[in-house]
Amino acid sequence: MNVAGHWDVVIAGGRIAGAATAWALAPYAERILVVDASRADTFWAQQSTWDRAGNQEWDELGLLDTVLACGAPRTFGHDFRTGNDVVEHHYPQVDDYGFRMSVPREVLDPALMQTAESRGNVTVVRPARVRDVALRNGRVTGATVRTAYGDQPVTSDLLVLADGRRSRNATDLGARPYRTVRSPWVAMLAYYEDLPLPTDRAYFSMSGGSILIATPCGRNQWCIASDVHFEVHGSTGEHPAAAYARLVNEEPLLGPAVARGRRTTAVAGAGRLWMLRRPMTGPGWALVGDSGYHLDPVTAQGTRAALATTRLLRDRVTAHGQIAGLDLDGLTGERDAALDEAWDETEQVCHRRSSL
């Protein structure tokens, strides 16, 4: 695909933040280019989870119907086990947003990109990467789109980086983290079918240094995730995948459930990630999603944070009326203020010792 030329917006990354940003900015642009490094059918075991605040963000962006159409059940409460005690929690039904959802990324991300492309002025090129960001007088004016068939130069009024917490482009622009927190948690997950578990409730089980979370995430599909403190792994010497299997099999509710169902994916995960904040904007560029603001997944607030950064950028464009000549000053402070509560909660969890 020949993409050389001028685009109002070039977006590096086509997952949640990139797709949502393409959708949100499309009404204010003639042409938007999304450059995604992955193939359309390349995914790994990963889920996105959000609660009432996330539902409000989806709706504010006009994407709630898209995520509801992904087919994941809405959960209206959860059971929380600590030792032998199990407490039922019910989510307040004060409005239409009082539920929680978990959706596999291999379902959610393509749905969002398909919705963005329905705007008619959004073009997606993959697999491809944004490299060699071009500047003139300190302002980003374009970049190189690198594909298997060669490099193509593009110019832009706005470059949006949605290429993840390890964004090399953000580093090249000098957008270095100004606040970081090292997480002690190692997260693992796998997907299951045919589990004898409720489809309208989630389940949490906590014991010394670990927590298990089971959520329905599709038709007859559940995700079981674990968060284990690294001190636990260090004391036992277990591989994270082996620890995950042991915890699930020994859990009073989940062990018998998985024995009756079947696991449909490998166990996958990551651990001891860095939470980070980078400046959200600079002359001709903006960061959305994990590239600029990464929360450890232990509190499941990363999706809401990604949507909040997209909404703030959209609102600034809306106030200006177009992409060209956009003033991006002050968005970093607005983002940090909007997400301070989520950051503080996640940082507190990251500072806990292994004896919960």
N, C-alpha and C positions, 0 to 999 in steps of 0.2 A: 504494500500500500504506500503510495506517495503522499506524505504528510508535510513536505517542505512548504514553507510559506508562513503567512501571518495568521495567528489565532488570537482571539480576544483573551482566552484563558487556556493555559496548558496545565494539566493536572498530572503529577507524577504519582501513580498509585490508583488502582481501580477497585479497592475493596470497600469497606463500609464508608470510611470518611471520604475517599475519593469519589465514589459513586454518588453519595449524598450531596457532595459539593457540586458535582456536575449538574445534578438535578436542580439544586437550589439556585445556581447562578445562570442557568440556561435562559430564563426569561429576560436577562439583561445583556445577553451576548448574541452576536451573529454566529460565531463558531467557537466551539469548545473541543479541545483535544484531550483525551484521557490516555495516558501512556502507562500500561500495566505490565509488570515484569513477569507475571505468571501466565500460564495457559488457561483457557476458559474452563477446562475440566481437571485442573490440578488443584487438589485440596488435601488437607490432612485433618485428622481428628481435632476439631476445634469448634467451640460454640460461642454464641453471643447471648448474654443474659441481661435483662433490665427489669426494672420495677415501675412503679407509678410515675416517677420522675422521667424515666426513659420513654414511657408511653406518651407523656406530654411533649417531649422533644420530637419524637417521631411525628406526632400530629401537627406540631408547629411548623415542621418542614413539609407537611403534606404527604408523608410517606407511611402513615399508620396503616392505611388500607393495604399497602404493599406487604408490610411485614405480617399482618394478620392473614393474608392470602398464602403465606408460606406453609400454613397447615399445622403449626405447633399449637398444642392446647394452651389455653390460658389457665394459669393456676391462681387460686383465690386464697391460698393459705399454705402453711407447711407445718410439719411435725418436727420438733427439735428434741433429740435424745442426748442426754448427758448421763452416762452410767446406766442405771436402771430406770431413770426418770424420763418420761416423754411428755412434753408440753405441746398442746395444739395452739397454733397461731392462725388468726383469720385476718385478712387484709380488709381495712375499712372500705365499704362500698358507698363513698360519698359522691362519686361521679363516675364517668365512663372509663376512668383510667385505673381503677383499683384492682389491678391484676399484675402478675409477673409472667414473663415469657422467656423461654430458652430456645434458640433456633440454631441448628447446625450451620456453620459458615458456608458449607458447600451448597446450602439451600438459600440462605439469606443474601450472600454477596452477589450471585448472579441475578437474583430477583431485583436487587437495587440497581444494578447496572442496566438491566433490561428496561426498567422504569425510566432511568436517566436517558437512555437512547431514544425512548418514545417521544422525547421533546422534539426530535427532528434535527437539532443542530449540534448534537453531541456525537463525536466520532471516537471510537475506541481502537487503539492499535496494541496488539499483544502477540507474542511476547516481545517486549521492548522496554528500554530504560531511558530515563532522562539523564544526560551526562553533560559535562562541560558547560555549565551555566554561563551565559554571556552577560557582561555588564558594560554599561556606558555611563561614565560620570557617577559611578557608585550605585546605579540603578539597574536591576535585572531587566534585560530586554529580550531574552530568549534562551535557547539551549540547543543541544544536539539530541536528537532522538536516535537511539542506537538499536538496530534490529539485526537479525541474522543476515540480512541482505545489504547491510551497510549503514552509514550514518547519514542523517538528514537534518539540516539546520532548520529551526523554526524560530520565529519571533513571536512575542506575546505582549499584551498589555499587563497581564498578571500571570505569574507562575505560582501555582499552589502545590506544595509538597505534602503528599499524603502517603509517603513511602516508608512509614514505620519508624520505630524508636531508634533504629540504627541508621537513619537516613544519612548517607554520605553527602548528598546534596546540601542538606542543612549544615553539615560540618563545613563544607566548602564555602558556604555563604558566610561563615563566621557565627552562625546561630548556635552557640555552644550552651550546654545546660548551665543554668545559674542556680538550680536547686536540685539535689539528688538525694535519694534514700535507697539503700541497699535492702532488698527484701530477703528475709530468711526462709521464705516459703518455697517449697517445690510442688508444683501443680501437675497432676496427671489426670487423664480422663480416657474413657472409652465409651462406645455406644452399644446398646443392647436392644434386643427385641423380645417380645412375649414375656415380659415381666409381670407378675401378679401384683401390681402396684396401682394406686389411684392415678387417674389421668388429670385430675384437677387440683392436685396438691403436690408440693415438693417435700423432700425429707432431708433433714440435717442430722448428723450423728457426730458428736464431739467426744474425744478422749484425749488423754495426755499428749499434747504435741501434734495432734492431727484432727482433721475434720473430713467427713464424707458428705457429699451432696448428690442427691438423686433427683433429677427433674425430667418430667415428660417433655419431649422436644419434637415430636412428630407423631404421625399415626402409628400406634403400637411401637413407639420408639422412645427410649430413655437415654439420658446421659448420666453416667455416674462419674463424678470427679472427686479427687482427693487433694487436700492441701496438707503437706507434712512439713514440720519445722526441720531445717537442715540438721539441727542438733540430734534429732531422732535418727536420721539416716547415719550421722556420724557415730552414734553410740551402738547401732545395730550392725552397721556395715552392709545393710541391704541395698541392692539396686532399687532405685525408685519404682520401676515397674513391678519388681517382686514385692516391695512393700505395699504397693497399691493392691495387688491381687490378694495378699494376706489380709489387709484391712477389710476389703470388700467381703471376702469369704468368711471372716470371723464376725462380721457385724450381725447382730441378732435379726434384723429385718432383711437386710440386703443379701446376706449369705444364702438363705433359703430361696430368695427371689431369683438370684442369678443362677442358682442350681436348676431352676425350672425353665428359665429362659435361655438365651444364647447371646454371646458377645459377637458383634458384627464388624468390629474394627480392631486394629492393634491398639495397645495402650501407648499413649503419646503424651508429651508434656514438656515443660520447661521449668527452670527453677532459679532462685536467687537472682531475680531480675532487678535492674535499677529503675526505680521511679525517677522521672525527670521532668523538669520544666525548661523549655527553651523560649526565647522571645518568639511571639506569634507572628510578627510581621516585620518587614523592612521595605525599602524602596523597590516596588515592583514584585514583591513576593509575600507569601503567607504560608504558615504551617497549620494543618488541621490534623486531628486524630493523634495517634501515638508519636508522630514525628516531632510534635511540639509539646505534647503533654501526655505522659505515660503513667498510668496508675497500675500498681501491681494487681493481677487478676484476682487476688484473694478476696476482695470485697465486691467483685463483679460490677464495677462502676465505670469500666473503660468505655463501653458503648455509649453510655449517656454523656461522658466527657467528650467523646469524638463528635457526637451530634451537637453538643453545646458550642464547640468551636466553629462548626459549620454554620450554625444559626447566627452566631455573632458576625461572622464574615458576610453572610447573606444580608443581615440587617444593615450593615455598613454600606453594602452595594445598593440596597434598596433606597437608603436615604440619599445616596449620591445620584441614583438613577441610571448609571451605566458603569462599565468596567474602566474605561479610559479615564485617566486623571483622578483615580480613586485615592483618597487620603486614608491611610491605614494606621495613623498614629493613635496610640492609646488602647489598641485592641488587646495587648498583652495584659494590661491591668484589668480590663473588663473580663477577660477570660479567667484570670486568677481569682478575681472576686466572685465570679459565678460558681467556681468549682472549689472554693476554699474548704467547704464542709466535707466534700468527697475526699479531698487530699488529706485533711486532718484525720478523718476516720481511717483511711487506708494506712497512713503513716503510723498511727497508734497501733494498729494490728501488726505492722511490720516491726515495731519495737518490742513486741511481747516476747517473753521467753517461751521455751518449749512446754513448760507446765501450764497449760491453759486453765 
